């Protein structure tokens, strides 16, 4: 059996990779992938804490499933916005969004 601490280390690693990717990238798709990494680290924490605190209940897993559903909806909306920005500006860079204000 895998110790729970490994899940926390993996979750922290995913979180910091996601934050670094979100801060350092200028591409909208790469930023969206970074946000998804952050949300997946939260899902992993939900499952790991459920295993520690309530090993015979499924509350953390239900929170994880709800969070995955919300992530899917958020991704669909974000991809629609990115497609709209690309159609209007012919670019998928963050700097092109400033042109929409004019």
N, C-alpha and C positions, 0 to 999 in steps of 0.2 A: 504494500500500500504506500502511496506517495504521501509524505508529510505535508500538512497544510501550509507550512512556512514556504514551501516551494511555490505554491499557488500565489502567495502574497508577493514573493520576489518577482514572479512572472508578471503579476498584475502591475506592480510598480514599474517594471521595465517597460511594459506596454504603454503605461500612462505617460512616462517621460519621453518615450519615443514619439508618441502622439503629440505631446506639447511641443517638443522640438520641431517636429514636422510642420505643425501649424504655424509656429512663429517664423521658421526659416523659409517656407515656400511662398511663392507668389502665384502659383497656378491654383485655380479654384478647385479642380478635381483632386489635386494632391492635398489641399487643405481639407477637403471633405473626407478623404481617406484617413487623414490624421485625426479628425473628430471621431470617426468610426473606431479607430484604435483606442481612443480615450473611453468611449462608451463600452467597448468590449472589456477593457480592464475593470470597469465598474461592474459589469456582469459577472466577471470572474470573482470579484470580491463578494458579491451577493451570494454566490454559490459556496465559496469557501467559509464565509461567516456562518452560513446556515449549517454547514457541516460541523463547525465548532460549537455553536451555541444551541442549536436545536437539531441534533443528528437524526431524530426520528420523525421530524416534520418537514414539510416541503415549502415553507413560506419563502425562503430565499430563492428557490427555483421558480416559484410563481412570479416573484419580482423580476427575476432574470428573463422569463418569457415575456412579461409585460414590457420590459425595457428593450428587448429585441424587436418587439412589434413597433414600439415607438421609434426606434432607430430606423426601421424600414420605412415608416411613414416620413420621417425627417429626411431620409436619403432621397425618396421620391420627389419631395418638394424641392430639395436643394438641387437635384439634377435638372428639374424643370426650370428653375431660376437660372442655372448655369447655361442651359441651352438657349434661353431667352437672351441672356447677356451676349452669348456668342453670335446669335443672329443679328443683334443690333450693333455690336462693336467689332465683329470678326476677330475676336481675341478672347482667350480664356484666362487672362491675367487679371490680377486684382486692380491694377492701375486703370484698366479699361472701364471699370465701374464708375470712376470719377467723370468720365465723358457723358454718362447718362444724366448727370445733374444739369448739364448745360442746355 
